[in-house]
């Protein structure tokens, strides 16, 4: 027997979990969410003991839309008896492991809405409904929300070498890594890259002979989280940005890269101090090198090791480096899930084959206006630099719910003006 909902969420990552949490307290919303994972996790492969969030714990699943929600981080602390101990830590951010624990707590509270171990196999549309199949279970919905996350970005130069010794950071190989006496190269100078680099030379997976980090960035550049830059992560800025022409938007997003993809300044200080201590206090003779302004050209297998050829944008020369293990911290890319292929011909894409999203986070398509395909983390090019981040996820979830209900159940448009005014009115 088919079950009918007015919203089905495809994927249960942190963004759809936010939508599920707000939906649960929203009169008139009957929602269900599906994911093939056995339980909630959040990039556990690349989570280390020193991995911290880059946003305040107040920017949780729900707080930005409904501070009275039972699914807030603060309520999690109270219910778990952690509130006073946590407040005594005087922290503004929490570790990524703590945030995952909070999300897992929420996911258990929402067991009546969340279906883990239930991958969606197909999505179709007919007779005014989305038809969703998960194994032998069939459901219909007035609206769907795609929150399937990103897929690891494997550069062309590495595709023919992927295996136990050359792999993306978000891979099972990282968990069982053994670097004892080996030469390790980490490619990528973002937060994940420097966390792997640091944990490697500090002995998390054994004692390497050498640890090198190769990055195309000019340096290990810090995250810019100053107050005026942080206005990029506000509903008012999203509103101003959304109305721009696409040929203006793309360069702006590139210019704002360090507001989103920079490295936590405190982490960079700790990394610098670690290298200082190892080199100049403990006189450790293991090679630790940071190699910025290098672009990877090719990988070649040589005697069971790998020769990496890079070109330096600083010296304008080529270099070679030998590695026994190559870890790709080369980020992620947007992936449109294959399960929507039956309706893909009804969806409109831009010249770069990206979803065209409306202001309400619904995908532009040729289906009935009352049936929406919402999408989470598919509109960095449309809504701006905040889209892949957790900063505005509660506000975005509230925007989706308000749009679906046709009324402002949650306050999403009553923000005071930003101090920086781009439009001039």
C-alpha positions in Angstrom: 0.0 0.0 0.0 1.4 3.4 -1.0 1.9 6.0 1.7 1.2 9.6 0.7 3.2 12.6 2.1 3.3 16.3 1.1 7.1 16.1 1.3 9.6 13.4 0.8 13.3 14.1 1.5 15.9 12.2 -0.6 19.0 11.7 1.5 19.5 12.4 5.2 22.5 14.5 5.5 22.7 17.5 7.8 20.7 19.7 5.5 17.7 17.4 5.1 18.0 16.6 8.8 17.5 20.3 9.5 14.4 20.2 7.2 13.1 17.2 9.0 13.6 18.8 12.4 11.6 21.9 11.5 9.0 19.9 9.6 8.3 17.9 12.7 6.9 20.9 14.5 5.2 22.4 11.5 1.4 21.9 11.4 0.2 20.7 8.0 3.5 19.1 7.0 3.5 15.3 6.7 7.1 14.5 5.7 9.3 11.4 5.4 13.0 11.2 4.6 15.0 8.2 3.1 18.6 7.3 3.0 20.6 4.1 2.3 22.9 4.6 5.3 22.2 2.5 8.4 22.3 5.5 10.6 23.2 9.2 10.6 26.9 10.1 10.1 28.6 13.2 8.8 31.8 12.7 6.8 33.1 10.3 9.5 36.0 9.2 7.3 37.6 12.7 7.6 36.7 13.5 11.2 39.7 13.8 13.5 39.9 14.6 17.2 41.1 18.1 16.3 38.4 18.8 13.7 36.3 21.8 14.7 33.3 23.5 13.2 33.9 26.8 11.5 30.5 28.2 12.6 29.0 28.9 16.0 27.1 26.2 17.7 24.1 28.5 17.7 23.9 28.0 13.9 22.5 24.5 14.5 19.7 22.6 12.7 16.9 24.8 13.9 17.9 27.8 16.0 18.0 30.4 13.2 14.3 29.7 12.5 12.9 28.4 15.7 14.8 28.9 19.0 12.0 27.1 20.8 12.5 23.9 18.9 13.1 20.7 20.9 15.8 19.9 18.4 18.2 22.7 19.1 21.8 22.2 20.2 21.1 23.9 23.5 18.2 21.6 24.2 20.5 18.7 23.4 22.9 19.9 26.0 20.2 20.3 28.6 18.6 16.9 27.9 22.0 15.1 28.0 23.0 16.9 31.3 25.9 18.7 29.5 24.7 22.3 29.6 26.7 23.6 32.6 29.9 21.7 31.8 29.7 22.8 28.2 29.2 26.5 29.2 32.3 26.2 31.4 34.4 25.4 28.3 33.9 29.0 27.1 33.9 27.9 23.5 32.3 29.6 20.5 32.5 26.5 18.3 32.3 22.8 18.9 34.2 19.9 17.4 32.8 18.2 14.4 32.4 15.1 16.4 30.2 16.9 19.0 28.1 18.3 16.2 27.7 14.9 14.7 26.7 13.5 18.1 24.1 16.3 18.4 22.7 15.4 14.9 22.6 11.7 15.8 20.6 12.6 18.9 18.2 14.5 16.8 17.9 11.7 14.3 16.9 9.3 17.0 14.3 11.7 18.2 13.0 11.9 14.6 12.9 8.1 14.0 9.2 8.4 13.1 10.2 10.6 10.1 13.5 9.2 9.1 14.0 6.0 7.2 17.6 4.8 7.3 18.7 1.6 5.5 16.2 2.6 2.8 17.8 3.9 -0.3 15.5 5.5 -2.9 15.8 3.6 -6.1 13.6 5.7 -8.4 11.7 8.9 -8.5 8.9 9.5 -11.1 6.1 11.9 -11.6 2.6 11.1 -12.8 -1.0 12.0 -12.0 0.0 15.1 -10.0 2.3 13.2 -7.6 5.9 12.3 -7.2 6.2 8.5 -7.0 9.1 7.3 -5.0 10.3 3.7 -4.7 12.6 2.4 -2.0 13.0 -1.4 -2.5 9.5 -2.8 -2.2 8.2 0.3 -0.5 6.2 2.8 -2.7 5.3 6.3 -1.6 3.8 9.4 -3.2 4.4 13.0 -2.4 3.3 16.4 -3.4 6.9 17.7 -3.2 10.4 16.3 -2.9 13.6 17.7 -1.5 16.9 16.5 -2.8 19.6 16.4 -0.2 22.0 13.8 -1.4 25.2 15.7 -0.7 28.3 16.0 -2.7 30.6 13.4 -4.3 34.4 13.3 -3.9 36.2 15.2 -6.6 39.0 13.1 -8.1 41.1 15.1 -10.5 41.9 13.7 -14.0 45.6 13.2 -13.2 44.7 10.7 -10.5 41.8 8.7 -11.9 43.9 5.9 -13.4 45.7 5.4 -10.1 42.9 5.2 -7.6 43.4 2.3 -5.2 44.9 1.5 -1.8 47.8 3.9 -2.2 46.2 6.7 -4.1 42.8 7.7 -2.9 40.4 10.6 -2.0 40.4 11.7 1.6 36.8 10.6 2.0 37.6 6.9 1.4 37.7 3.9 3.6 41.4 3.6 3.0 42.1 6.5 5.4 40.8 4.7 8.4 43.2 1.7 8.0 46.2 3.8 6.8 49.7 2.7 7.7 52.4 5.2 6.9 55.3 3.8 9.0 58.5 4.6 7.1 56.6 5.9 4.1 56.7 9.0 2.1 53.2 10.6 2.1 51.9 13.4 -0.1 48.6 15.2 0.7 47.3 17.1 -2.3 45.0 20.1 -1.3 45.5 23.0 1.0 42.0 23.4 2.4 40.8 22.5 5.9 40.6 18.7 5.3 44.0 18.7 3.7 45.8 20.4 6.5 44.0 18.2 9.1 45.2 15.1 7.3 48.7 16.6 6.9 48.9 17.5 10.6 47.5 14.1 11.9 49.9 12.3 9.6 53.2 13.8 10.7 52.0 13.7 14.3 51.8 9.9 14.1 48.1 9.1 13.9 48.8 6.3 11.4 52.4 5.5 12.3 55.6 7.5 11.8 56.1 8.5 8.2 59.5 9.1 6.7 58.2 12.3 5.0 55.0 14.2 4.9 54.4 16.8 2.2 51.4 19.0 1.4 51.0 20.2 -2.2 48.5 23.0 -2.8 47.7 25.2 -5.8 46.9 28.0 -3.3 49.4 30.6 -2.7 49.7 29.8 1.0 47.7 28.1 3.7 45.2 30.9 3.7 42.9 31.6 6.7 39.2 31.6 6.8 37.9 35.1 6.7 35.3 35.2 9.4 35.4 38.9 10.2 32.1 40.6 10.9 31.5 42.4 7.6 32.5 39.3 5.6 30.2 37.3 7.7 27.3 39.3 6.3 27.7 37.0 3.2 26.0 34.4 5.4 22.8 36.3 6.1 19.4 36.1 4.5 19.6 39.8 3.4 22.8 39.2 1.5 21.3 36.1 -0.2 18.4 38.2 -1.2 20.6 40.9 -2.8 22.9 38.3 -4.5 20.1 36.2 -5.9 18.8 38.9 -8.2 22.1 39.4 -10.0 22.8 38.2 -13.5 24.7 34.9 -13.6 27.7 36.4 -15.3 28.1 38.7 -12.3 27.4 36.0 -9.7 30.2 33.5 -10.7 33.1 35.9 -10.3 31.7 37.1 -6.9 31.6 33.5 -5.6 35.2 32.9 -6.7 36.3 36.1 -5.0 34.6 35.1 -1.8 36.4 31.7 -1.6 38.3 32.4 1.6 35.0 33.3 3.4 33.9 29.7 2.8 36.9 27.5 2.1 39.7 29.1 4.1 41.4 27.4 7.0 40.5 28.0 10.6 43.0 30.6 11.9 43.3 28.9 15.3 44.1 25.6 13.5 46.8 27.2 11.4 48.4 28.5 14.6 48.3 25.0 16.2 49.8 23.5 13.0 52.6 26.1 12.8 53.4 25.5 16.5 53.5 21.7 16.0 56.0 22.0 13.2 58.1 24.4 15.2 58.1 22.0 18.2 59.1 19.0 16.1 61.8 20.8 14.1 63.4 23.1 16.7 62.6 21.6 20.1 62.5 17.9 19.6 64.9 18.0 16.6 62.8 15.5 14.7 64.5 14.7 11.4 61.4 13.5 9.5 60.7 15.6 6.5 57.7 17.9 6.9 57.1 20.2 3.9 54.4 22.6 2.8 54.5 23.2 -0.9 52.1 25.9 -2.1 51.7 27.5 -5.5 52.0 24.1 -7.2 49.7 22.6 -9.8 49.7 18.8 -10.3 50.6 17.8 -13.8 50.8 14.0 -13.7 51.4 10.9 -11.6 53.6 8.0 -12.8 54.1 4.7 -11.1 57.8 3.9 -10.5 59.0 0.8 -8.7 55.8 0.5 -6.5 56.0 4.2 -5.7 54.7 7.3 -7.4 56.5 10.2 -9.1 54.4 13.4 -8.9 55.2 16.1 -11.4 54.1 19.6 -10.4 54.5 23.0 -12.0 55.2 25.9 -9.7 53.3 29.1 -10.4 55.9 30.8 -8.1 59.1 29.8 -9.8 57.6 28.8 -13.2 59.5 25.6 -13.0 58.6 21.9 -12.9 59.4 19.8 -9.8 59.1 16.1 -9.0 58.3 14.5 -5.7 58.2 10.8 -4.8 55.4 9.3 -2.7 54.4 5.9 -1.4 51.0 7.2 -0.5 49.0 10.0 -2.2 45.9 11.4 -0.4 43.7 13.6 -2.5 42.1 16.4 -0.4 40.7 17.8 -3.6 37.2 18.7 -2.4 33.8 17.7 -3.6 31.5 18.4 -6.6 27.8 18.6 -6.9 26.2 15.4 -8.1 22.7 15.2 -9.5 21.4 11.8 -8.3 20.7 9.2 -11.0 17.4 8.3 -9.3 15.7 11.4 -10.8 16.5 10.3 -14.4 12.9 9.5 -15.1 12.0 13.1 -14.6 15.2 14.7 -15.7 13.8 15.8 -19.1 11.3 17.9 -17.2 14.0 19.8 -15.3 15.8 22.9 -16.6 19.5 23.2 -16.4 21.8 26.2 -17.1 24.7 26.2 -19.6 27.0 24.5 -17.0 24.4 21.7 -16.5 23.5 23.0 -13.1 20.1 23.1 -11.5 18.4 26.5 -12.0 17.0 27.2 -8.6 14.2 29.7 -7.7 14.5 32.0 -4.7 12.5 29.5 -2.6 15.1 26.8 -3.3 12.9 24.9 -5.7 14.3 23.6 -9.0 12.9 25.2 -12.2 11.0 22.5 -14.0 8.2 21.9 -16.5 5.9 20.2 -14.0 2.8 21.6 -12.2 3.6 24.8 -10.2 2.0 23.3 -7.1 4.5 20.4 -7.1 8.0 21.4 -6.2 11.4 19.8 -6.4 13.5 21.5 -3.6 17.2 21.0 -3.5 19.8 21.6 -0.7 23.4 22.6 -1.5 22.9 22.8 -5.3 22.8 26.6 -5.6 26.1 28.1 -4.7 26.0 29.7 -8.2 22.5 31.0 -7.6 22.1 31.8 -3.9 25.8 32.5 -3.1 28.7 31.4 -1.0 26.5 30.4 2.0 24.7 27.6 0.2 27.2 24.7 1.0 27.6 25.9 4.6 25.7 25.1 7.7 25.3 28.8 8.6 22.0 29.4 6.9 20.6 25.8 6.9 17.8 26.5 9.4 16.7 29.6 7.5 16.8 27.7 4.2 14.7 24.9 5.7 12.2 27.4 7.1 12.1 29.1 3.6 11.2 25.7 2.1 8.5 24.9 4.6 7.0 28.4 4.3 6.9 28.1 0.5 5.4 24.6 0.7 2.6 25.8 3.1 2.0 29.1 1.3 2.4 31.1 4.5 5.2 32.4 6.7 5.0 29.8 9.5 8.6 30.7 10.4 10.0 34.3 10.3 12.3 34.4 7.3 11.8 37.9 5.9 11.8 40.1 9.0 15.6 40.6 9.2 17.0 44.0 10.1 19.1 45.5 7.2 22.8 44.6 6.9 25.4 47.2 7.6 26.8 46.7 4.1 24.4 47.7 1.3 25.3 46.5 -2.2 22.2 47.6 -4.1 22.2 51.2 -3.0 18.6 51.5 -1.9 
